[in-house]
């Protein structure tokens, strides 16, 4: 399966998770979609791929000052754990935050 289909599949799973009230599943799938897009971007540019899981990649996006603030803030919201939602910014719509990042990483997709 090619990367666009993988990303679409993860976003579809995230959407289904939200519909079923499974916010945890929605967040995990949104994070994985971002990680897939990041891997593709670096492969396309012949750069070393970011290492680590989706959470590690989101931390790298959050800390990358060359990315627009909106992208870094979306990464921060996706990084927030449900147990930290009272003290940290957290998204209630992980799919929208994932799409903000996806559009920046792979605008042609």
Secondary structure, DSSP 8 states (H G I E B T S, - for coil): --HHHHHHHHHHHHHHHHHTT-HHHHHHHHHHHHHHHHHHHHHHTT-----S-HHHHHHHHHH-TTS-HHHHHHHHHHH--GGGTTTS---S-HHHHHHHHHHHH-TT-
